[in-house]
Amino acid sequence: MLKTALARLLRDVGFRQSSQVLPVGYSEMAAPLIRRFCSMSLESLSSSKVDVEASYQGATDQPHDNSDNGSEPGHGANAVRKQVKNHEPKKKHGPFKRGRRGKKLPGRDGPSQEDGRHEMRLPGRDGPSQKAPHHEKKLPDMPFQKRFLFQTVLDTPMSLLMTVLDMWVKDGNCLERNEVLMVLFHLRKQRQYSKALKFMDWIERRRLLNFEERDYASHLDLIARNHGLEAAQKYMERVPEPFRNEVLYETLIVNCVCLDDVQKAEQVFNEIRELSLPLTVSACNQMILLYKRVARRKIADILLLMEKENIKFSRFTYRLLIDLKGQSNDILGMESVLNMMKDNGLEPDFGTQTMVAKFYISGGLTEKAEEVIRAMEVYVNASRDATRSLLGLYAILGRPDDVERIWNSYTTPKLEDFLAAIEAWSKLGRIEQVEETFEALVKISPKLTSKYFNAMLNVYAEHKLLAKGKEFLERMCLEGCPSSPQTWDAIVRLYVNSGELAKADSFLENVTEENPDRYPLFRSYTALLIGYAKKGDIYNSEKIFHRLKQIRYPGRTLPYNLLLAAYTRAQVTPYGFRERMKADQVRLTKTGIEHLRRLDGLQWVEY
């Protein structure tokens, strides 16, 4: 459904019905809301609040970003239905978001029962939606046994999860380990970490499984993701001694690296050594990955330690080092690492070869890049990975004929092949070919997830095609396409790249407010920061920077650099800037230090 935040952005295009029949996927109450939103002025974007509490038929599930699933449970007994009806709070819908607490999106038949994927229904595949009373919240009478457990968990709102799971057990079901793994796989895939943690808590409290090493590690990871590193460390203290091994510590290191927390990562890494636990290549790789981001000079210490402990490099280790050398424009160093990899019996995979070719191209060594590409051409008919990589590489080299040749070599292209072709034609600026490829994709696979629609939005954003982007957004809404933080990111960049920062800012603010359990991508905020920094808009730069800190994104170097760029553009001294960075344990770059020196002594304006 077209909801508040997105609908406001379509006002310039306008939404018009070509007939008296509602588009498939809309209830009778949806179209008036769309028309009203589309006619709103820019000044009313941040102030207007419209009630979208309509109910719909046809529940569905969508991939969320660290969110709680809000659709109705797929199964349940009378007690559960009564609890839903009498005690569920009413929620407002977010843009594209599935109805919460029993409110269901139109035009969708629900998740596939075959593999748990959630795919969109295109017009003509479902019947028109019908209105349902606001107060009615019904649960299907299908017995629990007829559906997979993971589907039941996905379809159950957070507030009822434990109740529904208890009913599932009372109905005579026995929890198997493979079912637990399947549930966690789908929840993690959709980034529903809060629900995954609640599911694991339920298993532990009800003592339904004897926890093993991987169970404790999974539980630890979910606690770290939801409640932070300190909560995870407290959990480790109550893990039985036999299971408090290197696997748990490595899991904790991974979460430290995700947060760029150098101090905590080093503390956990040293604990592994102090406790005489086995030091593995995966733990060392995580430290290299962390240092590659924030402290490259420390990578040598990890490599020396690996040599001392006789820890062999993995493919990932070599890829990290190749990437490090390539980013530093050290082509000789990159080739040295590549030769070392081959000498140790590890042939570079297509991902590594693609990385090497891109660094050759960026370094102006086209002949060497072509040599790598020719080596990959041998596998065109044998490996789809090689073929997809070649599409991108020829696009970077600006060779449309080769892109077309590789694309025509496909006999039965798969979905990911179409995606690679769309990205390749986009790099070449061939928008017509991009659109033709997408329409061909729709013809062979009418059921598409938002991933493929997002790819088209990204094309329009990259080439600043605002009008086409708006038309495509209408199409997404009409076809009932679900959204995700990746969709929001494409919309934000579409408007930022077209110079409409106010609309992008308003949309991101609204979508965040309406989806408190789903977080926009980090790059969505940085896109806005870059836009405001170029204009020297300190007030809005500080506002976006503050939002970043509010939604759990850690203090990082990039936001500080962009914020400083805004002050530099405005020629205003950012008093207290060094102290702010020190408090967040963020180090100034050489460029940042130089900018601060130039700004010292200028007029200070407080915002």
TORPAMAR-523246 format. One line per field, with one value per residue (C-alpha): x, y, z. Coordinates in nm, 2 decimals. Example, Ala and Ser with C-alpha at 12.3 -4.5 7.8 and 13.67 -1.06 7.14 Angstrom:
<sites>
u <- c(1.23	1.37)
v <- c(-0.45	-0.11)
w <- c(0.78	0.71)
</sites>
This chain:
<sites>
u <- c(0.00	0.11	0.16	0.23	0.60	0.62	0.28	0.39	0.68	0.46	0.25	0.41	0.33	-0.02	-0.23	-0.52	-0.75	-0.81	-1.13	-1.39	-1.22	-0.96	-0.61	-0.54	-0.38	-0.59	-0.90	-1.17	-1.02	-0.67	-0.72	-0.87	-0.57	-0.33	-0.49	-0.49	-0.13	-0.02	-0.18	0.00	0.24	0.61	0.54	0.30	0.53	0.65	0.33	0.04	-0.07	-0.33	-0.50	-0.43	-0.60	-0.77	-0.80	-0.72	-0.76	-0.46	-0.18	0.18	0.53	0.81	1.18	1.25	1.57	1.60	1.23	0.94	0.71	0.37	0.12	-0.12	-0.02	-0.09	-0.23	-0.36	-0.63	-0.93	-0.73	-0.48	-0.76	-0.92	-0.60	-0.54	-0.89	-0.90	-0.55	-0.36	-0.28	-0.36	-0.06	-0.02	0.12	0.45	0.52	0.49	0.48	0.26	-0.04	0.05	-0.15	-0.39	-0.41	-0.33	-0.20	-0.42	-0.35	-0.13	-0.21	0.05	0.39	0.48	0.44	0.70	1.02	0.91	1.00	0.78	0.71	0.49	0.17	0.14	-0.18	-0.42	-0.30	-0.52	-0.87	-0.96	-0.93	-1.22	-1.28	-1.28	-1.40	-1.13	-1.19	-1.19	-0.87	-0.90	-0.67	-0.69	-0.83	-0.56	-0.39	-0.03	0.08	0.00	0.25	0.62	0.73	0.93	0.62	0.43	0.70	0.73	0.35	0.32	0.36	0.62	0.37	0.21	0.51	0.56	0.18	0.15	0.46	0.33	0.01	0.21	0.37	0.04	-0.10	0.14	0.43	0.78	1.06	1.34	1.69	1.65	1.33	1.52	1.79	1.53	1.35	1.68	1.79	1.47	1.47	1.83	1.78	1.51	1.71	1.44	1.70	1.46	1.22	1.50	1.62	1.27	1.25	1.58	1.47	1.16	1.35	1.59	1.32	1.10	1.41	1.30	1.65	1.98	2.19	2.51	2.80	2.64	2.32	2.50	2.70	2.38	2.21	2.52	2.52	2.15	2.20	2.49	2.29	1.99	2.13	2.50	2.83	2.81	2.48	2.65	2.95	2.72	2.54	2.88	2.93	2.63	2.72	2.84	3.22	3.25	3.08	3.27	3.52	3.68	3.36	3.18	3.47	3.50	3.12	3.18	3.47	3.25	3.00	3.28	3.40	3.05	3.05	3.41	3.48	3.86	3.91	3.65	3.77	4.13	4.01	3.82	4.11	4.36	4.12	4.14	4.51	4.51	4.27	4.49	4.20	4.29	4.36	4.19	4.23	3.87	3.95	4.26	4.07	3.82	4.10	4.25	3.91	3.87	4.22	4.18	3.90	4.04	4.41	4.60	4.93	4.82	4.76	5.13	5.11	4.83	5.02	5.33	5.12	4.97	5.32	5.44	5.13	5.17	4.82	4.77	4.61	4.26	4.11	3.95	4.28	4.43	4.13	4.15	4.52	4.46	4.19	4.41	4.70	4.46	4.29	4.64	4.72	5.00	4.98	5.31	5.21	4.87	5.05	5.29	4.99	4.82	5.14	5.17	4.82	4.89	5.22	5.02	4.79	4.49	4.37	4.19	3.82	3.61	3.54	3.92	3.99	3.72	3.87	4.22	4.09	3.90	4.22	4.41	4.15	4.14	4.52	4.52	4.67	4.41	4.63	4.68	4.30	4.23	4.47	4.27	3.94	4.06	4.14	3.79	3.64	3.73	3.47	3.18	2.98	3.08	3.03	2.76	2.97	3.24	2.98	2.82	3.16	3.25	2.94	3.04	3.41	3.33	3.09	3.36	3.59	3.31	3.26	2.89	2.96	3.13	2.85	2.60	2.81	2.84	2.47	2.37	2.58	2.32	2.07	1.85	1.94	1.85	1.72	2.07	2.19	1.93	2.04	2.40	2.29	2.09	2.38	2.62	2.39	2.35	2.72	2.73	2.44	2.22	1.89	1.68	1.87	1.82	1.45	1.43	1.62	1.39	1.08	1.23	1.29	0.93	0.80	0.99	0.93	0.61	0.67	0.96	1.09	1.17	1.54	1.49	1.26	1.52	1.78	1.58	1.52	1.90	1.95	1.72	1.88	2.23	2.14	1.92	1.61	1.36	1.05	1.12	1.19	0.85	0.67	0.85	0.75	0.39	0.43	0.58	0.29	0.03	0.19	0.20	0.57	0.70	0.97	1.28	1.55	1.71	1.40	1.41	1.77	1.70	1.42	1.64	1.93	1.68	1.58	1.92	2.09	1.81	1.88	1.56	1.72	1.41	1.19	1.46	1.51	1.13	1.08	1.36	1.23	0.88	0.98	1.19	0.91	0.65	0.88	1.05	1.17	1.33	1.64	1.73	2.07	2.38	2.44	2.09	2.20	2.55	2.38	2.19	2.50	2.70	2.42	2.40	2.78	2.81	2.57	2.74	2.41	2.53	2.19	2.06	2.40	2.40	2.04	2.12	2.43	2.22	1.97	2.25	2.36	2.00	1.94	2.23	2.49	2.82	3.05	3.23	3.49	3.28	2.99	3.24	3.43	3.11	2.99	3.33	3.30	2.97	3.15	3.44	3.20	3.02	3.35	3.24	3.45	3.31	3.40	3.42	3.46	3.78	3.62	3.31	3.53	3.74	3.42	3.31	3.67	3.69	4.03	4.08	4.21	4.50	4.25	4.02	4.31	4.40	4.04	4.02	4.33	4.20	3.87	4.02	3.97	3.67	3.34	3.15	2.78	2.58	2.32)
v <- c(0.00	0.36	0.51	0.85	0.91	0.78	0.91	1.26	1.23	1.14	1.46	1.62	1.33	1.29	0.98	0.94	0.66	0.56	0.38	0.33	0.00	0.03	-0.09	-0.44	-0.42	-0.13	-0.12	0.13	0.36	0.36	0.55	0.87	0.87	0.85	1.14	1.35	1.28	1.34	1.69	1.80	2.09	2.07	2.30	2.05	1.75	1.76	1.88	1.69	1.38	1.16	0.86	0.55	0.31	0.10	-0.27	-0.50	-0.86	-1.08	-1.08	-1.09	-1.08	-0.86	-0.85	-0.61	-0.45	-0.54	-0.53	-0.70	-0.87	-0.72	-0.94	-1.17	-1.52	-1.78	-2.02	-2.03	-2.14	-1.95	-1.81	-1.65	-1.50	-1.36	-1.21	-1.05	-0.91	-0.77	-0.67	-0.57	-0.20	-0.02	0.09	0.32	0.19	0.30	0.34	0.01	-0.15	-0.45	-0.38	-0.41	-0.61	-0.77	-0.51	-0.66	-0.53	-0.56	-0.77	-1.02	-1.38	-1.42	-1.59	-1.89	-2.21	-2.38	-2.20	-1.91	-1.64	-1.34	-1.23	-0.96	-1.01	-0.82	-0.68	-0.93	-1.21	-1.14	-1.03	-0.68	-0.62	-0.57	-0.36	-0.51	-0.35	-0.18	-0.38	-0.72	-0.91	-1.27	-1.56	-1.84	-2.17	-2.37	-2.60	-2.54	-2.88	-2.78	-2.50	-2.48	-2.34	-2.07	-1.94	-1.93	-1.73	-1.49	-1.43	-1.37	-1.02	-0.98	-0.93	-1.27	-1.47	-1.67	-1.73	-1.86	-2.08	-2.22	-2.31	-2.47	-2.70	-2.77	-2.88	-3.18	-3.05	-3.13	-2.88	-3.02	-2.87	-2.84	-2.64	-2.40	-2.36	-2.29	-2.03	-1.85	-1.86	-1.68	-1.43	-1.34	-1.33	-1.06	-0.90	-0.95	-0.98	-0.88	-1.15	-1.40	-1.32	-1.36	-1.70	-1.81	-1.68	-1.88	-2.20	-2.14	-2.06	-2.35	-2.58	-2.73	-2.80	-2.89	-2.60	-2.68	-2.47	-2.31	-2.24	-2.04	-1.86	-1.77	-1.65	-1.44	-1.28	-1.19	-1.04	-0.83	-0.71	-0.61	-0.50	-0.42	-0.57	-0.53	-0.74	-1.00	-1.02	-1.07	-1.35	-1.52	-1.53	-1.76	-1.99	-2.33	-2.35	-2.63	-2.42	-2.09	-2.15	-1.97	-1.98	-1.76	-1.52	-1.50	-1.43	-1.14	-1.01	-1.01	-0.78	-0.55	-0.52	-0.44	-0.15	-0.05	-0.08	-0.12	-0.12	-0.39	-0.60	-0.59	-0.68	-0.99	-1.09	-1.07	-1.27	-1.56	-1.56	-1.52	-1.81	-2.03	-2.09	-2.18	-1.87	-1.93	-1.77	-1.63	-1.43	-1.29	-1.21	-1.01	-0.80	-0.74	-0.63	-0.39	-0.25	-0.21	0.04	0.23	0.15	0.01	0.03	-0.25	-0.50	-0.59	-0.70	-0.94	-1.09	-1.13	-1.30	-1.54	-1.63	-1.69	-1.91	-2.09	-1.99	-2.03	-1.76	-1.84	-1.71	-1.43	-1.33	-1.29	-1.10	-0.86	-0.80	-0.76	-0.51	-0.32	-0.30	-0.20	0.07	0.21	0.21	-0.03	-0.24	-0.42	-0.51	-0.64	-0.86	-0.98	-1.09	-1.25	-1.45	-1.56	-1.68	-1.90	-2.03	-2.16	-2.36	-2.12	-2.02	-1.68	-1.72	-1.50	-1.24	-1.20	-1.18	-0.91	-0.72	-0.73	-0.63	-0.33	-0.21	-0.24	-0.03	0.24	0.25	0.30	-0.04	-0.14	-0.40	-0.59	-0.57	-0.71	-1.00	-1.09	-1.05	-1.28	-1.54	-1.52	-1.54	-1.91	-1.98	-1.78	-2.09	-2.28	-2.03	-1.77	-1.59	-1.53	-1.41	-1.17	-1.03	-0.99	-0.78	-0.54	-0.52	-0.45	-0.18	-0.02	-0.03	0.14	-0.14	-0.18	-0.43	-0.67	-0.63	-0.71	-1.01	-1.15	-1.09	-1.27	-1.57	-1.66	-1.92	-1.93	-1.63	-1.64	-1.35	-1.26	-1.25	-1.00	-0.79	-0.80	-0.69	-0.40	-0.28	-0.31	-0.11	0.15	0.20	0.26	0.51	0.30	0.36	0.22	-0.11	-0.11	-0.08	-0.34	-0.58	-0.52	-0.57	-0.90	-1.00	-0.92	-1.14	-1.45	-1.40	-1.21	-1.27	-1.04	-0.93	-0.57	-0.64	-0.62	-0.31	-0.14	-0.20	0.00	0.28	0.29	0.33	0.63	0.78	0.73	0.91	1.18	1.08	1.21	1.19	0.83	0.75	0.89	0.69	0.38	0.44	0.46	0.13	-0.03	0.08	-0.03	-0.38	-0.41	-0.43	-0.46	-0.22	-0.24	-0.01	-0.06	0.08	0.38	0.43	0.43	0.69	0.91	0.91	0.97	1.30	1.39	1.34	1.55	1.83	1.80	1.76	1.88	1.60	1.34	1.46	1.47	1.12	0.97	1.14	1.02	0.66	0.64	0.77	0.54	0.23	0.26	-0.10	-0.07	0.13	0.31	0.23	0.41	0.53	0.70	0.94	0.99	1.08	1.36	1.47	1.49	1.70	1.94	1.96	2.07	2.36	2.45	2.39	2.34	2.33	2.04	1.87	1.87	1.74	1.44	1.37	1.37	1.13	0.89	0.88	0.82	0.51	0.31	0.38	0.41	0.71	0.67	0.87	0.94	1.13	1.35	1.42	1.52	1.73	1.91	1.96	2.15	2.38	2.43	2.51	2.77	2.90	2.87	2.74	2.42	2.48	2.16	1.94	1.77	1.69	1.54	1.31	1.22	1.13	0.89	0.75	0.88	0.99	1.29	1.23	1.44	1.63	1.69	1.82	2.06	2.18	2.25	2.45	2.67	2.72	2.81	3.17	3.22	3.35	3.10	3.05	2.83	2.59)
w <- c(0.00	-0.07	0.27	0.42	0.36	0.00	-0.11	-0.03	-0.27	-0.56	-0.55	-0.86	-1.08	-0.94	-0.91	-1.16	-1.21	-1.57	-1.49	-1.22	-1.11	-0.83	-0.92	-0.80	-0.46	-0.32	-0.10	-0.16	0.11	-0.03	-0.36	-0.19	0.05	-0.24	-0.43	-0.11	-0.04	-0.40	-0.39	-0.08	-0.09	0.01	0.31	0.45	0.43	0.78	0.95	0.79	0.96	0.79	0.94	0.74	0.97	0.70	0.72	0.43	0.31	0.22	0.47	0.37	0.51	0.41	0.47	0.76	0.88	1.24	1.28	1.45	1.21	1.24	1.05	1.21	1.32	1.06	1.31	1.66	1.90	2.04	2.33	2.10	1.88	2.19	2.30	1.96	1.95	2.30	2.38	2.06	2.04	1.72	1.52	1.22	0.90	0.76	0.39	0.21	0.55	0.62	0.84	1.20	1.45	1.22	0.94	0.61	0.28	-0.02	-0.33	-0.16	-0.09	0.18	0.19	-0.02	0.17	-0.03	0.08	0.30	0.05	0.03	-0.32	-0.46	-0.65	-0.98	-1.11	-1.25	-1.02	-0.73	-0.69	-0.57	-0.20	0.02	0.33	0.67	0.99	1.19	1.51	1.35	1.39	1.27	1.29	1.02	1.15	0.97	1.22	1.32	1.19	0.83	0.82	0.88	1.21	1.05	0.87	1.20	1.36	1.07	1.07	1.44	1.59	1.86	2.14	2.08	1.98	2.30	2.34	1.98	2.03	2.35	2.17	1.90	2.16	2.33	1.99	2.01	1.81	1.91	1.85	1.63	1.59	1.21	1.27	1.50	1.24	0.97	1.18	1.26	0.90	0.78	1.06	1.01	0.63	0.69	0.96	1.22	1.50	1.78	1.69	1.65	2.00	2.15	1.98	2.13	2.47	2.44	2.37	2.66	2.91	2.81	2.81	2.48	2.35	2.51	2.40	2.21	2.11	1.81	2.00	2.27	1.99	1.81	2.12	2.21	1.87	1.89	2.23	2.11	1.81	2.01	2.35	2.29	2.38	2.75	2.77	2.55	2.79	3.08	2.90	2.84	3.21	3.26	2.97	3.10	3.12	2.86	2.60	2.69	2.41	2.12	1.92	2.16	2.18	1.80	1.78	2.02	1.81	1.50	1.68	1.80	1.44	1.32	1.56	1.48	1.85	1.85	2.22	2.29	2.00	2.12	2.47	2.36	2.12	2.41	2.63	2.38	2.42	2.80	2.84	2.61	2.37	2.01	1.80	1.47	1.13	1.14	1.46	1.30	0.98	1.19	1.34	1.00	0.87	1.17	1.14	0.76	0.84	1.14	1.21	0.91	1.08	1.32	1.05	1.05	1.41	1.33	1.04	1.25	1.52	1.26	1.14	1.50	1.58	1.25	1.14	0.76	0.56	0.43	0.10	0.29	0.44	0.10	-0.03	0.26	0.19	-0.19	-0.12	0.13	-0.13	-0.41	-0.21	-0.13	-0.50	-0.43	-0.74	-0.69	-0.33	-0.46	-0.72	-0.45	-0.23	-0.54	-0.62	-0.26	-0.27	-0.58	-0.43	-0.13	-0.35	-0.35	-0.70	-0.70	-0.74	-0.97	-0.69	-0.63	-1.00	-1.05	-0.76	-0.91	-1.25	-1.11	-0.93	-1.25	-1.43	-1.16	-1.17	-1.55	-1.62	-1.89	-2.05	-1.73	-1.66	-2.00	-1.93	-1.62	-1.81	-2.09	-1.83	-1.70	-2.05	-2.07	-1.81	-1.97	-2.05	-1.74	-1.46	-1.42	-1.16	-1.42	-1.68	-1.43	-1.34	-1.70	-1.76	-1.49	-1.60	-1.96	-1.85	-1.64	-1.95	-2.15	-2.40	-2.48	-2.77	-2.53	-2.27	-2.54	-2.65	-2.30	-2.24	-2.56	-2.46	-2.20	-2.32	-2.01	-1.79	-1.43	-1.21	-1.09	-1.45	-1.53	-1.23	-1.35	-1.69	-1.55	-1.35	-1.65	-1.89	-1.61	-1.59	-1.96	-1.94	-2.16	-1.99	-2.28	-2.26	-1.88	-1.91	-2.19	-1.97	-1.67	-1.88	-2.01	-1.65	-1.56	-1.85	-1.74	-1.37	-1.29	-0.92	-0.82	-0.48	-0.40	-0.47	-0.85	-0.83	-0.61	-0.88	-1.12	-0.87	-0.81	-1.19	-1.20	-0.89	-1.02	-1.35	-1.18	-1.37	-1.12	-1.35	-1.45	-1.08	-0.98	-1.25	-1.14	-0.77	-0.88	-1.06	-0.75	-0.54	-0.79	-0.81	-0.44	-0.42	-0.06	0.06	0.27	0.39	0.06	-0.11	0.12	0.04	-0.34	-0.29	-0.07	-0.33	-0.61	-0.46	-0.32	-0.66	-0.82	-0.58	-0.38	-0.03	0.15	0.01	0.07	0.43	0.50	0.36	0.57	0.88	0.82	0.73	1.05	1.27	1.12	1.14	1.49	1.47	1.12	1.06	0.74	0.59	0.70	0.35	0.33	0.60	0.45	0.12	0.29	0.48	0.16	0.00	0.30	0.33	-0.03	0.04	0.37	0.55	0.91	1.07	0.86	0.87	1.25	1.24	1.02	1.23	1.55	1.39	1.30	1.67	1.78	1.58	1.72	1.44	1.62	1.60	1.27	1.08	0.77	0.94	1.13	0.80	0.63	0.92	0.92	0.54	0.61	0.85	0.61	0.32	0.55	0.68	1.04	1.33	1.48	1.84	2.05	1.74	1.86	2.20	2.03	1.82	2.12	2.32	2.03	2.00	1.64	1.51	1.29	0.94	0.81	0.59	0.89	1.10	0.82	0.79	1.16	1.16	0.88	1.06	1.39	1.47	1.24	1.36	1.56	1.50	1.74	1.61)
</sites>
